[in-house]
Amino acid sequence: MEASKSYEYKVQVKTGDKKGAGTDANVRIIFHGEDGQKSEPQTLDEFFRNDFEAGNIDSFLIRLEQNLDKIVSIELWQDGAGLFAAWYVDWVEVTIEKTGDVFIFPLFRWIKENYHYRIQHLDTCLPKNDPHHQQREMELEEKREMYQLVVKVQGAPIQVKEIPSDEQFSFDYKWNIAKRKIQMIATSKLHMLLNGANWESLFDLTNVYSDAFGEPEGVKKWSNDIYFGSQRISSMNHSLIELCTAMPQKMNITEDELKQVLDKGWSIQQAIKANRLFIIDLIDIKDIPVRSPELILTCPIALFFLNEKKQLVPIAIQLFQEKREDNPVFTPKDPPNTWLMAKMWYNLADASYHQSLTHLAFTHLLMEGVCVVTHRQLSQSHPIFKLLAPHFLYLIAINTRGLDLLVAPNGWVDKTMAIGIKGMFSLIARGINIWRMDTHGTLPEDLKRRGLLNTNILPGYHFRDDALLLYQAIKNYVSKYVKLYYDKPEKIFDDWEIMSWGNELTKAREKGGCGILGVPNNGKFATVEDLTITLTSIIYTCSVGHASTNFPQYDEYAFPPNYPACLKGTPPKDKSPLTENDILIALPDKPTTLDIMTVTKILSDRGTNSIGDFEVQYIFDPPAKNIVNEFREELKDISKTIKERNKIRDPPYIWLDPDFVPNSISI
């Protein structure tokens, strides 16, 4: 009698690298083939081995009498036995040994006790095409319970009510800001600053950095007009400058007076006609409260000129909006320290805007709402979830920790910034009612709005020139990916998950939605272009947008004269000569300076992989993987281009080299 023939199947299981991800429970699997074929339940267990430990890949050899040519789906469950039954699985891979054919089943799920999970090969489909509707809807309902939307601070963007355990950091050191501050102070031998008072001289202040965390760029260049100009276009608050097309009537200066600070022979009208005059008006911070009555927040308007050497230089700064006698327009012709002080008070306002809006509101907080809505409305099997998920890594975790430690009563913001948290949240409430995805969140449209899309205007605008390369690469990537799954417009109309996603993105915050303005077609997506613009904006903001506004912080803020977030005393009201001592008196004291140094150093650290190099690979569909690989190749080319550009830039603009830009807002 002939022995029955058996067929071998190799099963590999990757347990997630999360706290408590491993299991001691009994794990079973069923293979489902074509035409209703399926195997008997098989136990995954290797004798004398502790299977399914967190972060491990376990291999098993299964012998079956069935000869399955394809494994269409798997059925996987655990029985809850043992002390540690909870189990988080990244993926399961099955190889048919006879043919070498490999079938991959991405899970990235907690496998709850005795529930039989059905996972399709590649696990990527629109809701209409999912054969396991009930499981899909059950998982979404669980996600909606975990990821609840709430406005935590009146007027602020929507956030998650409570941080789900899956969103916590997988390791802690880099993001433990309080612990790192203590360690940094100990190793840098800067204890003496903790009990110090005011600075005795700028020389003493400058000397601190050689023994600390490296000399920030601002130490050497803070008094330089060319550097002050470059801060507007190649630093962390790079998107306020606009082409000036007419003299602002609210500036208390005549054209003849301005002519004296232009290159020889130029008039204001000539500068305007030649596209050489630029303006920043910080009117959005007018009347924002400060944390104590003795502090002052300026609300400046400033003009900048592109000189004959193609360098952007400041030519006029008015520290408040209204024309009045005690609100003069300061120019480079004024006494040196008076002009310096005017620039410092300007940067105080700029820092308030940057930290509140450009950085916190327009990247961290707005994208947290998008992240939460994505988890609530898109199944993990949805291709758009897989596209976005790598760009949300640690976003909720860093927001939760950052708000608790930095933007809390008597926290870092209250200690180091003139506006404190009250002013910061007032400004955030104002800003999110201005920000629109289709302009501020769409780089070419934002540049067009400011008259700066033409790269021949304002040469040296390094942020624009590098960011446009990255924006276009992201848009190319997104466009190809979206077209792969929505090759016909009706597929968008029939996708109730993407429609619910768009609806919750745009629904007013007062009604429980995310309240994002300017989403194409108000979230009722009708075309591939609608989706492409939306998804490009999200990925760009989480990667490029955040990197450009976060990582220069130590270079700019760590040396307070360069970019003060708080100044004591009053801004200059006339053009009387000031002294170095006047500057020293205005600066933060030694303990506050140390607080600024340590936190901005931590905030300037990268903690996650470069864009395109995803920490978690959600995309397994071969055509989609090809699109990811094409994106990576395009990023490599962009990196080479930016490195070549930086060989002739002085200083180099490193912040948007793709090698340096992380995938997500993780710090």
C-alpha atoms as one frame of an Amber mdcrd trajectory, in Angstrom:
protein
   0.000   0.000   0.000   1.480   3.339  -1.095   2.118   5.911   1.680   0.161
   9.134   1.296   2.221  11.929  -0.186   2.821  15.111   1.837   3.622  18.639
   0.738   5.794  21.050   2.688   5.019  24.664   3.505   7.454  26.938   5.308
   5.787  29.488   7.585   7.636  32.514   8.943   5.981  34.739  11.547   7.289
  38.168  12.534   6.118  39.214  16.022   6.012  42.994  16.414   8.681  44.909
  18.304   6.230  46.408  20.781   5.933  46.225  24.534   3.961  43.078  25.377
   3.834  41.942  21.740   5.013  38.373  22.425   2.648  35.567  23.389   2.684
  32.282  25.297  -0.688  31.268  23.842  -1.195  28.418  21.392  -1.203  29.710
  17.811  -3.000  28.006  14.963  -3.229  28.643  11.237  -5.342  27.489   8.302
  -4.277  27.948   4.671  -7.027  28.910   2.214  -6.398  28.136  -1.450  -8.377
  28.679  -4.604 -11.860  27.282  -5.232 -12.641  26.828  -1.549  -9.639  24.619
  -0.780  -8.363  24.840   2.761  -6.038  22.993   5.093  -6.774  21.475   8.444
  -5.859  23.740  11.397  -2.122  23.592  12.082  -0.438  24.457  15.377   2.627
  26.689  15.061   4.995  25.402  17.707   8.662  24.433  17.752   9.622  22.152
  20.646  12.242  23.483  23.074  11.908  27.017  21.704  10.135  30.021  23.166
   8.188  31.054  20.069   6.666  34.452  19.303   8.914  36.692  21.402   8.704
  40.437  20.648  10.739  41.420  17.594  11.551  37.820  16.577  10.966  35.944
  13.328   9.981  32.310  13.936  10.063  29.605  11.254   7.925  26.464  11.081
   7.744  23.610   8.573   4.224  22.296   7.974   3.467  19.075   6.072   0.032
  18.688   4.497  -1.622  16.111   2.301  -3.159  18.922   0.242  -1.198  20.302
  -2.678  -2.136  24.006  -2.682  -0.875  25.826  -5.779  -1.737  29.202  -4.254
  -2.459  30.424  -0.767  -5.084  33.090  -1.217  -5.535  33.841   2.478  -4.661
  32.585   5.930  -6.817  32.139   9.010  -4.851  32.880  12.180  -5.794  32.825
  15.865  -4.476  32.335  19.391  -6.323  30.624  22.237  -5.492  32.943  25.137
  -3.599  30.262  27.068  -0.657  31.173  29.313   0.177  34.196  31.409   1.053
  36.425  28.447  -1.507  35.758  25.743  -1.756  39.121  23.944   0.040  38.953
  20.607   0.993  41.588  18.032   1.936  40.266  14.595   3.701  42.244  11.882
   3.423  39.674   9.099   3.210  36.008   8.141   5.037  34.616   5.107   4.238
  31.217   3.590   6.510  29.498   1.054   5.345  26.487  -0.963   8.551  24.432
  -0.855   7.818  22.492  -4.056   7.555  25.607  -6.247   9.307  28.277  -4.160
   6.242  30.522  -4.492   6.012  33.012  -1.620   2.806  34.496  -0.204   2.958
  37.397   2.245   0.222  38.307   4.721   0.761  41.716   6.384  -1.116  42.015
   9.696   0.295  44.796  11.903  -2.480  43.913  14.348  -3.058  42.667  17.865
  -4.469  39.139  17.575  -7.172  38.951  20.193  -8.088  35.748  21.932 -10.001
  33.145  19.878 -10.906  35.502  17.025 -10.106  33.932  13.660  -8.416  36.618
  11.566  -8.682  36.211   7.788  -5.855  37.952   5.986  -5.561  38.055   2.192
  -2.271  37.684   0.346  -0.747  41.223   0.285  -3.762  42.518   2.298  -4.362
  45.530   0.059  -7.817  46.306  -1.286 -10.500  48.942  -1.445 -13.493  48.244
   0.822 -15.768  47.194  -2.037 -13.380  44.384  -2.972 -12.748  43.022   0.529
 -14.164  39.494   0.946 -14.078  39.886   4.735 -16.350  42.885   5.280 -17.370
  42.012   8.818 -13.789  41.744  10.063 -12.898  44.988   8.338 -15.784  46.865
   9.915 -15.167  45.305  13.332 -11.555  46.500  13.269 -12.575  49.997  12.212
 -15.097  50.175  15.043 -12.366  49.176  17.483 -10.087  51.864  16.031 -12.796
  54.513  16.365 -13.127  53.607  20.015  -9.351  53.844  20.536  -8.791  56.992
  18.454 -11.372  59.480  19.665 -11.204  63.115  18.561 -11.285  65.946  21.079
 -10.320  69.623  21.314  -7.994  69.657  24.328  -7.307  73.391  24.269 -10.053
  75.816  23.244  -9.453  77.068  19.728  -6.634  74.589  19.049  -6.648  71.822
  16.423  -8.329  68.511  17.137  -6.254  65.846  18.905  -6.589  62.273  20.150
  -8.509  62.002  23.427  -6.126  59.452  24.958  -2.937  58.110  23.412  -3.447
  54.484  22.295  -0.765  52.091  23.569   0.250  51.315  19.978   1.286  54.940
  19.505   3.820  54.955  22.350   7.547  55.077  21.603   9.032  51.603  21.152
  12.170  52.873  22.900  12.429  55.816  25.185  15.840  57.448  25.508  15.807
  59.926  22.628  12.368  61.262  23.524  12.757  61.479  27.293  13.320  65.221
  27.223  13.444  65.755  30.986  15.999  62.967  31.517  18.142  64.064  28.595
  18.247  67.652  29.867  19.693  66.465  33.174  22.255  64.257  31.426  23.274
  67.005  28.993  23.842  69.541  31.770  25.910  67.014  33.732  28.132  65.988
  30.822  28.616  69.546  29.498  29.739  70.858  32.908  27.346  73.818  32.722
  26.020  73.588  36.282  27.317  77.073  36.995  24.616  78.535  34.748  21.846
  77.082  36.908  22.508  79.581  39.675  23.759  82.457  37.565  22.150  85.820
  36.947  22.569  88.129  33.956  25.440  87.918  31.511  28.456  90.123  32.199
  29.430  90.465  28.541  28.692  89.041  25.117  32.183  87.517  25.249  31.230
  85.481  28.345  28.031  84.323  26.683  29.841  83.313  23.496  32.441  81.306
  25.417  29.783  79.033  26.931  29.218  77.173  23.674  32.748  75.848  23.149
  32.330  73.618  26.248  28.716  72.695  25.547  26.915  71.097  22.605  28.785
  72.698  19.712  28.712  76.277  18.558  25.398  77.241  16.942  25.550  79.053
  13.621  24.081  82.200  15.170  27.064  82.786  17.495  29.332  83.905  14.670
  26.825  85.691  12.472  24.056  87.118  14.636  24.974  90.785  14.093  25.366
  90.443  10.342  22.656  91.904   8.054  23.288  89.262   5.393  22.711  86.517
   7.953  19.557  88.262   9.193  18.320  88.301   5.590  19.171  84.621   5.117
  17.103  83.751   8.208  14.004  84.797   6.267  14.636  82.354   3.390  16.997
  79.596   4.548  16.096  79.010   8.155  13.163  77.709  10.169  10.537  80.385
   9.435  10.982  80.423   5.690   7.470  80.974   4.367   6.482  84.463   5.498
   8.434  86.518   2.981   6.544  87.947  -0.005   7.423  89.895  -3.112   6.695
  93.568  -2.408   4.669  95.185  -5.198   3.890  98.530  -3.515   5.211 100.599
  -0.631   3.219  99.725   2.518   1.322 102.818   3.576   1.526 101.909   7.272
   5.302 102.208   7.327   6.476 105.494   8.840   9.189 106.252   6.279   9.450
 108.108   2.976  10.766 106.727  -0.271  13.604 109.265  -0.175  14.674 107.981
   3.248  14.593 104.392   2.011  16.606 105.274  -1.074  19.562 106.015   1.201
  19.821 102.366   2.282  19.500 100.830  -1.181  22.419 100.112  -3.470  23.716
 103.307  -5.020  21.383 104.749  -7.618  18.348 102.582  -6.866  14.926 103.994
  -6.073  12.111 102.090  -4.363  10.082 102.037  -7.564  13.037 100.630  -9.495
  13.507  97.960  -6.833   9.815  97.023  -7.016   9.849  96.926 -10.813  12.965
  94.736 -10.820  11.459  92.289  -8.292  14.185  93.170  -5.795  12.018  94.379
  -2.891  10.441  91.963  -0.391   8.228  92.318   2.646   7.256  90.448   5.804
   4.260  91.694   7.753   3.695  89.951  11.090   0.246  91.469  11.589  -1.112
  88.021  12.537   0.490  88.333  15.978  -1.047  91.727  16.751  -2.503  91.903
  20.284  -1.434  88.370  21.222  -1.096  88.240  25.040   2.235  87.812  26.842
   2.868  85.790  29.998   3.520  88.722  32.339   2.754  92.461  32.293   6.387
  93.573  32.109   7.019  91.689  28.854   6.351  93.120  25.389   5.651  91.407
  22.064   6.353  93.453  18.966   4.233  93.195  15.823   6.674  94.251  13.102
   6.664  94.918   9.411   9.960  94.811   7.537  11.365  95.415   4.067  14.231
  93.487   2.493  16.283  94.239  -0.612  18.163  91.931  -2.950  21.474  93.720
  -3.366  23.923  93.699  -6.274  25.619  90.582  -4.882  22.233  88.790  -4.896
  22.144  88.843  -1.093  18.904  89.547   0.763  19.454  92.296   3.338  17.078
  94.122   5.711  16.577  97.787   4.877  13.690  98.819   7.144  12.100  97.483
  10.332   9.069  99.035  12.006   8.423  97.199  15.271   4.680  97.912  15.537
   1.939  98.280  12.943   0.779 101.852  13.536   2.431 105.037  12.316   3.358
 107.099  15.359   6.216 109.184  16.679   7.509 106.573  19.141   7.400 103.831
  16.473  10.147 104.803  14.023  11.366 102.749  11.100  14.858 101.493  11.860
  17.415 101.132   9.074  21.064 100.055   8.716  21.993 103.761   8.832  21.028
 103.931  12.535  23.607 103.553  15.351  24.926  99.940  15.222  23.561  98.674
  18.550  20.223 100.407  17.975  19.888  98.644  14.627  20.969  95.385  16.283
  18.314  95.822  18.955  15.637  96.474  16.317  16.577  93.204  14.601  16.453
  91.346  17.924  12.968  92.665  18.701  11.906  91.713  15.171  13.196  88.175
  15.719  11.326  87.976  19.019   8.073  88.385  17.080   9.268  86.021  14.366
  10.174  83.376  16.974   6.707  83.666  18.517   5.106  83.072  15.133   7.513
  80.272  14.251   7.129  78.214  17.406   3.351  78.705  17.670   2.275  78.396
  14.046   4.949  77.353  11.548   6.213  74.614  13.866   3.627  73.511  16.442
   0.258  74.278  14.830   0.946  73.788  11.125   2.923  70.541  11.454   2.526
  68.782  14.839  -1.068  69.617  15.722  -2.741  69.734  12.307  -1.132  66.440
  11.319  -2.155  64.763  14.591  -5.766  65.374  13.619  -5.122  63.914  10.160
  -3.414  60.890  11.734  -6.333  60.234  14.085  -8.916  60.566  11.296  -6.883
  58.162   9.135  -6.952  55.510  11.856 -10.667  56.069  12.430 -11.827  55.920
   8.819  -9.354  53.850   6.767  -8.903  50.140   7.305  -5.347  48.847   7.639
  -6.075  46.944   4.425  -6.794  50.192   2.574  -3.998  51.179   0.162  -4.171
  54.825   1.285  -3.686  53.800   4.922  -0.549  51.917   3.867   0.696  54.983
   1.976   0.224  57.359   4.920   1.043  55.201   7.943   4.886  55.514   7.787
   4.538  59.300   7.964   2.586  59.182  11.249   5.197  57.199  13.210   5.529
  58.578  16.780   3.561  61.725  15.879   0.916  61.258  18.567   3.565  60.154
  21.076   5.794  63.211  20.605   2.800  65.544  20.672   1.578  64.025  23.927
   5.009  64.194  25.524   5.876  67.603  24.080   2.658  69.231  25.200   3.006
  67.731  28.676   6.630  68.814  29.144   7.090  71.904  26.994   3.702  73.516
  26.350   2.243  73.182  29.841   1.809  75.649  32.726   5.276  76.602  34.016
   6.866  74.432  31.321   9.548  75.356  28.809   7.394  77.755  26.758   6.289
  79.621  29.876   9.903  79.920  31.041  11.607  80.890  27.789   9.072  82.667
  25.549   7.504  86.085  26.010   4.097  84.858  24.873   4.002  81.839  27.206
   1.392  79.147  26.629  -1.517  81.575  26.859  -0.167  83.646  23.989   0.907
  80.553  22.082  -2.558  79.009  22.120  -4.166  82.356  21.286  -1.945  82.543
  18.229  -2.642  78.912  17.308  -6.402  79.533  17.493  -5.953  82.489  15.144
  -3.635  80.649  12.759  -5.655  77.499  12.174  -8.528  79.632  10.951  -6.181
  81.056   8.301  -4.220  77.943   7.200  -5.571  76.189   4.099  -4.391  72.901
   2.660  -4.797  74.100  -0.936  -2.551  77.150  -0.393  -0.388  77.086   2.755
  -0.239  73.291   2.660   0.499  73.054  -1.079   3.986  74.435  -1.692   3.648
  75.675  -5.300   0.383  77.445  -4.459   1.880  79.010  -1.349   4.868  80.289
  -3.330   2.548  81.615  -6.042   0.493  83.420  -3.379   3.656  85.128  -2.151
   4.913  85.965  -5.655   7.892  83.630  -5.335   7.104  80.564  -7.447   9.412
  81.865 -10.200  12.854  80.678  -9.101  14.490  83.576 -10.939  12.981  85.865
  -8.297  14.937  85.921  -5.038  17.912  83.717  -5.892  19.323  82.273  -2.693
  15.879  81.200  -1.481  17.331  77.795  -0.643  14.249  76.505   1.147  12.079
  77.090  -1.924  14.594  75.679  -4.388  15.162  72.437  -2.450  11.609  72.024
  -1.176  10.181  72.221  -4.713  12.305  69.216  -5.739  11.004  67.211  -2.802
   7.412  68.358  -3.222   7.418  67.264  -6.856   9.003  63.898  -5.998   6.347
  63.265  -3.347   3.599  64.309  -5.752   4.967  61.986  -8.471   5.061  59.126
  -5.976   1.551  59.790  -4.672   0.089  60.298  -8.145   1.385  56.958  -9.448
   0.271  55.176  -6.282  -3.240  56.651  -6.333  -3.694  55.852 -10.038  -2.724
  52.235  -9.341  -5.819  51.736  -7.158  -8.188  54.327  -8.661  -7.785  53.743
 -12.390 -11.439  54.767 -12.872 -13.193  57.749 -11.200 -16.073  55.547 -10.061
 -13.667  53.664  -7.793 -13.307  56.855  -5.767 -17.100  57.353  -5.596 -17.573
  53.710  -4.537 -14.946  53.897  -1.779 -17.002  54.683   1.303 -13.906  54.658
   3.541 -12.105  57.380   1.599 -15.310  59.422   1.463 -15.743  59.106   5.250
 -12.092  60.083   5.651 -12.577  63.224   3.551 -15.766  64.075   5.421 -14.142
  63.836   8.863 -11.063  65.782   7.705 -13.249  68.726   6.714 -16.065  68.545
   9.271 -15.954  71.502  11.659 -14.175  70.967  14.969 -17.298  72.091  16.836
 -19.109  69.178  15.192 -16.452  66.612  16.064 -14.366  66.758  12.886 -10.803
  67.737  12.087 -11.844  71.100  10.617  -9.097  71.377   8.000  -9.752  74.176
   5.538  -8.985  74.020   1.821  -9.129  70.251   1.340  -9.747  69.791  -2.420
 -13.453  69.629  -3.239 -14.067  70.029   0.506 -13.190  66.364   1.068 -15.771
  65.052  -1.394 -13.047  63.652  -3.636 -14.078  63.409  -7.261 -10.792  62.943
  -9.107  -7.376  61.375  -8.764  -5.984  64.925  -8.630  -8.146  65.768  -5.577
  -6.703  62.806  -3.708  -3.171  63.402  -4.977  -3.072  67.026  -3.801  -4.455
  66.047  -0.377  -2.108  63.113   0.201   0.909  65.016  -1.122   0.193  67.858
   1.293   0.018  65.443   4.235   3.205  63.521   3.409   5.078  66.734   2.556
   4.020  68.391   5.826   4.961  65.375   7.967   8.383  65.090   6.352   9.730
  68.119   4.475   7.569  70.754   6.140   8.444  69.646   9.652  12.144  68.999
   8.962  12.666  72.465   7.514  11.079  74.202  10.488  12.335  71.969  13.299
  15.958  70.985  12.810  17.555  74.471  12.552  16.344  75.297  16.083  19.617
  74.800  17.956  21.584  76.809  15.388  19.135  79.693  15.636  17.666  79.740
  19.156  20.519  78.446  21.319  22.350  81.798  21.214  19.659  84.221  22.464
  20.968  87.446  20.837  20.551  85.742  17.462  16.897  84.734  17.740  15.434
  85.702  21.126  12.072  84.284  22.133  11.913  86.693  25.070  13.509  90.079
  25.762  13.357  92.181  28.922  12.656  95.885  28.938  11.122  97.874  26.100
  11.869  98.028  22.379  13.701 101.151  21.200  11.317 104.077  20.649  13.800
 106.341  18.939  17.170 106.169  17.238  19.330 107.063  20.232  22.613 105.106
  20.373  22.484 101.968  22.519  25.360 100.067  24.137  26.372  96.440  24.556
  25.116  96.701  28.118  21.635  97.622  26.833  21.683  94.378  24.831  22.905
  92.315  27.803  20.187  93.688  30.086  17.526  92.650  27.547  18.759  89.047
  27.223  17.453  86.032  29.177  19.453  85.196  32.318  21.894  82.281  32.568
  19.489  79.531  33.752  16.977  80.465  31.035  19.735  80.443  28.414  20.749
  76.951  29.548  17.117  75.811  29.281  16.960  77.185  25.736  20.246  75.504
  24.791  19.371  72.052  26.093  15.822  71.822  24.768  16.609  73.218  21.308
  19.513  70.772  21.080  17.162  67.879  21.857  14.528  69.174  19.435  17.145
  69.429  16.681  18.085  65.735  16.917  16.908  63.262  14.320  15.519  60.044
  15.765  14.007  58.170  12.819  14.896  57.030   9.293  15.298  59.220   6.228
  12.340  59.822   3.932  11.542  56.764   1.806  13.398  54.444   4.178  10.338
  53.399   6.156  10.710  52.019   9.692   7.660  49.856   9.065   7.066  48.618
   5.527   3.303  48.482   5.009   3.373  48.170   1.217   3.782  44.620  -0.164
   1.768  44.804  -3.394   4.472  44.339  -6.118   3.329  47.185  -8.446   3.088
  49.499  -5.416   6.535  48.375  -4.199   7.915  49.332  -7.610   6.440  52.817
  -7.144   8.096  53.051  -3.710  11.439  52.028  -5.227  11.069  54.647  -7.982
  10.418  57.241  -5.249  13.574  56.176  -3.436  15.623  56.491  -6.621  14.242
  59.967  -7.252  15.146  60.941  -3.673  18.714  59.710  -4.236  19.000  61.947
  -7.301  17.619  64.908  -5.344  20.128  64.262  -2.571  22.968  64.407  -5.108
  21.577  67.649  -6.564  21.304  69.317  -3.149  24.785  68.161  -2.142  26.132
  69.748  -5.336  24.214  72.970  -4.642  25.651  73.074  -1.132  29.209  73.027
  -2.435  28.741  76.614  -3.597  26.287  77.851  -0.944  27.632  79.889   1.946
  26.505  78.596   4.347  25.220  75.272   2.972  21.503  74.597   3.367  21.485
  71.040   4.731  17.981  70.797   6.127  16.233  69.395   3.039  18.793  66.900
   1.804  16.626  63.731   1.663  19.348  61.931   3.625  18.515  64.303   6.488
  14.694  64.577   6.212  12.800  62.018   8.359   9.572  60.343   7.250   7.556
  61.638  10.163   7.160  64.186  12.935   8.916  62.173  15.607  10.672  64.907
  17.608
